[in-house]
Amino acid sequence: MEVQETRVQTDRVLTIPNILSMARLVGVPLFLWLILRSEFGGPKSDGWALLVLALSGVSDYLDGKLARRWNQISSLGRLLDPAADRLYVLSTLVGLTWREILPVWLTAALLARELMLLVAVAVLRRHGYPPPQVNFLGKAATFNLMYAFPLLLLSDGSGWISSLAAIFGWAFAWWGTTLYWWAGVLYVVQVRRLVRADAMAD
């Protein structure tokens, strides 16, 4: 498994895909504020938080699709897209754990995976390699988690809709966490092979 470079087809900053990714980043603090508003004496704003999260999911799909279709893949876009994904995951973890919807151990497991990946990226940079491209497994993991989190937020209530949301939310959470770690382990294996190849070349 090798690090594959996505061909950069434009150096422009203000492209439609990049603007969509920037909008997703702006939505991160808004989402966190909405999800924690009730914890600080404000009205419950879960509906608005779900809307922001849904819009971020739509923009996540569109920015990559439009970048490929319009030949607007850029270095900035390659940084913004995964950064927005991880910040949404992080902000949702903080919000749901704060509200005790997510258990601390699950949050710790997901954060430990992020820490492992940061170390792997640092090792790659030290050897002169770019960060690994987000693979299908990593995208699938994020996809599952981005479905799990709004469903678990919706489960924080009463009635059959909340009960159904809890069932499907936890199913997506388990799949997402498993795939998240699987993708992380594959990245580490990839980094180890590259570092070993460099050592043998020296």
ZITASUL-V633398 format. One record per residue. N is the residue number from 0. PHI is phi in whole degrees, 0 to 359 (NA if undefined). PSI is psi in radians with two decimals (none if undefined). NEAR is the number of other C-alpha atoms within 8 Angstrom. Layout:
BEGIN
N;PHI;PSI;NEAR, N;PHI;PSI;NEAR
END
This chain:
BEGIN
0;NA;2.15;3, 1;243;2.71;5, 2;290;2.17;8, 3;253;2.29;6, 4;275;2.17;5, 5;282;2.28;5, 6;295;2.14;5, 7;280;2.09;9, 8;256;-0.10;8, 9;204;2.60;8, 10;257;0.06;7, 11;293;2.54;6, 12;267;-0.82;7, 13;272;1.25;6, 14;255;2.81;8, 15;301;-0.81;9, 16;301;-0.73;13, 17;293;-0.66;13, 18;297;-0.69;9, 19;297;-0.73;12, 20;295;-0.69;15, 21;296;-0.70;9, 22;297;-0.66;8, 23;298;-0.72;12, 24;296;-0.71;9, 25;297;-0.57;8, 26;288;-0.27;10, 27;298;-0.97;12, 28;295;-0.55;8, 29;297;-0.79;8, 30;299;-0.78;12, 31;296;-0.69;12, 32;296;-0.74;8, 33;295;-0.70;12, 34;286;-0.46;13, 35;256;0.02;11, 36;303;-0.75;12, 37;291;-0.39;10, 38;286;-0.28;7, 39;244;0.50;6, 40;91;-0.03;6, 41;272;3.07;7, 42;289;2.71;6, 43;289;2.25;8, 44;235;0.62;10, 45;298;-0.62;10, 46;299;-0.78;6, 47;293;-0.67;8, 48;297;-0.72;12, 49;296;-0.66;9, 50;296;-0.79;8, 51;299;-0.73;10, 52;294;-0.69;10, 53;295;-0.75;8, 54;296;-0.61;8, 55;294;-0.64;10, 56;295;-0.71;9, 57;296;-0.78;8, 58;293;-0.56;11, 59;297;-0.71;12, 60;291;-0.76;8, 61;289;-0.70;10, 62;297;-0.72;13, 63;291;-0.74;9, 64;296;-0.78;8, 65;291;-0.63;12, 66;299;-0.72;12, 67;287;-0.74;9, 68;292;-0.68;7, 69;263;0.17;6, 70;55;0.81;9, 71;242;0.54;13, 72;292;2.25;12, 73;223;2.82;12, 74;298;-0.72;8, 75;296;-0.74;8, 76;298;-0.64;11, 77;294;-0.42;9, 78;273;-0.74;8, 79;294;-0.74;11, 80;299;-0.97;10, 81;293;-0.53;9, 82;296;-0.75;8, 83;296;-0.73;12, 84;303;-0.86;9, 85;290;-0.62;8, 86;291;-0.62;10, 87;293;-0.74;9, 88;299;-0.81;10, 89;297;-0.81;9, 90;294;-0.63;12, 91;292;-0.70;10, 92;300;-0.80;10, 93;299;-0.85;8, 94;296;-0.84;11, 95;289;-0.57;12, 96;288;-0.70;12, 97;302;-0.72;8, 98;275;0.07;9, 99;63;0.50;7, 100;275;-0.65;10, 101;259;2.41;10, 102;289;2.64;8, 103;299;-0.64;7, 104;295;-0.63;6, 105;291;-0.72;8, 106;299;-0.76;11, 107;298;-0.68;8, 108;295;-0.74;8, 109;290;-0.67;11, 110;291;-0.61;9, 111;296;-0.64;8, 112;295;-0.71;11, 113;297;-0.71;8, 114;297;-0.73;8, 115;299;-0.72;9, 116;292;-0.66;11, 117;298;-0.70;8, 118;296;-0.74;8, 119;298;-0.74;11, 120;295;-0.69;11, 121;297;-0.69;8, 122;295;-0.73;9, 123;299;-0.79;13, 124;298;-0.66;10, 125;296;-0.48;7, 126;262;0.15;7, 127;84;0.28;6, 128;258;2.61;7, 129;285;2.89;8, 130;301;2.56;7, 131;294;2.57;8, 132;291;2.56;8, 133;293;2.12;7, 134;267;3.09;7, 135;299;-0.66;6, 136;295;-0.74;10, 137;295;-0.71;12, 138;296;-0.71;9, 139;297;-0.68;10, 140;297;-0.82;15, 141;297;-0.71;11, 142;302;-0.82;9, 143;297;-0.75;12, 144;292;-0.64;13, 145;289;-0.33;10, 146;275;-0.66;10, 147;295;-0.80;15, 148;298;-0.85;11, 149;295;-0.59;11, 150;293;-0.70;12, 151;292;-0.61;13, 152;296;-0.71;10, 153;293;-0.47;11, 154;287;-0.21;14, 155;280;1.18;8, 156;192;-2.72;6, 157;229;2.84;8, 158;102;3.02;6, 159;290;-0.52;6, 160;295;-0.75;8, 161;296;-0.70;12, 162;296;-0.75;10, 163;294;-0.69;9, 164;297;-0.64;12, 165;295;-0.73;12, 166;298;-0.92;8, 167;289;-0.61;10, 168;298;-0.77;15, 169;289;-0.55;10, 170;298;-0.83;9, 171;296;-0.64;12, 172;296;-0.75;12, 173;295;-0.81;8, 174;298;-0.78;10, 175;298;-0.78;15, 176;296;-0.76;11, 177;298;-0.83;9, 178;293;-0.62;12, 179;301;-0.80;14, 180;288;-0.65;10, 181;299;-0.83;9, 182;299;-0.70;12, 183;297;-0.73;12, 184;296;-0.69;8, 185;297;-0.67;8, 186;298;-0.76;11, 187;296;-0.72;10, 188;298;-0.72;8, 189;298;-0.79;11, 190;297;-0.73;11, 191;298;-0.72;8, 192;295;-0.72;8, 193;294;-0.74;9, 194;294;-0.70;10, 195;296;-0.71;8, 196;296;-0.66;8, 197;295;-0.72;8, 198;296;-0.70;7, 199;290;-0.58;6, 200;292;-0.58;5, 201;287;none;4
END
